[in-house]
Amino acid sequence: MFGSLSPLSINTEHGDTIKSAEAVSSPPVKPLLDEPRVTAAIDTGYRYLYSVSCLSEDQVWTRGENKTMKLLNLQSKLLTSIQTKSGDGPRDIAVTRDGDLVYTDYDDNTINLIKNKQIQTVITLQGWRPLRVCCTAGNDLLVTMVSDDRKQSKVVRYSGSTEKQSIQFDDQGRPLYSRGYIITINTKYLSENKNLDICVADWDASAVVVVNQSGKLRFRYTGHPSNTKQSFYPFCITTDSQSHILTANLNNNRIHILDQDGQFLRYIHCDLRRPFGLCVDIRDNLFVAECYTAKVKKIQYL
């Protein structure tokens, strides 16, 4: 009756334009289950498992302690394996909207795209090293990175190989993210929420740092307010269709579920052991990469 909705855009400080996700109807509300349950367990064959990224409801990409990335189904069948171009282990993996695989290579400063089993280096960094990567609703890449001297960290948005946005400081010029003192611990996994917020699990800061699409700080989550006795070490992060933020605390092997404004909703237990990676498929099934068991657990929680 009143016309039509069109995509919005936001101008960054550098004058770049960032398109929002297309206007779509709100997803149906899914209540949290009282008792989340494990519905599948995938044996990856790694000695240690570090990341998982969903290709579909029954296929996931994984990375472990070596240079090989594996695509597996729910029955633990190996469907595809690909080795990195450099021969070094990938630092992180993500699946694009087109179903291609992206991986970051910390050792040679590159971000790479695998399409039809062919590896293409799309970004080579100078003075910075890539850590974690995620693909956005607009098919951009978001990458956390640390400077070569490990004194600075930031999030950068790329469209193809073109840098569109850099997020590093708040309105007072203070760093949004912790410095990268110990690179083996400095994780800074990230995920784009449905409201286009950018959510970073900052292990070194013991906080989940959330900024809006233009890079303005919205909030920091430092653990359940009533739990002052246990430390909060968010190691990995993902989001779902309900704009929930899910992050794993390695201190107690529990997953925290937050709403989009950073309010704690509940924990997921499910007898998890060292959850090092999280992803959610299109039906809101949670996949958890357990480091020491090298298994991926599929969990229904909605």
Beta strands, then each sheet from edge to edge (+ up, - down):
strand 1: 9-11
strand 2: 17-19
strand 3: 37-43
strand 4: 49-54
strand 5: 59-64
strand 6: 68-73
strand 7: 78-83
strand 8: 92-95
strand 9: 101-105
strand 10: 110-115
strand 11: 118-124
strand 12: 128-135
strand 13: 141-147
strand 14: 153-159
strand 15: 162-167
strand 16: 189-192
strand 17: 198-202
strand 18: 207-211
strand 19: 217-221
strand 20: 234-239
strand 21: 245-249
strand 22: 254-258
strand 23: 264-268
strand 24: 275-280
strand 25: 285-290
strand 26: 295-300
sheet 1: 1+ 2-
sheet 2: 3+ 26- 25+ 24-
sheet 3: 4+ 5- 6+ 7-
sheet 4: 8+ 9- 10+ 11-
sheet 5: 12+ 13- 14+ 15-
sheet 6: 16+ 17- 18+ 19-
sheet 7: 20+ 21- 22+ 23-
end
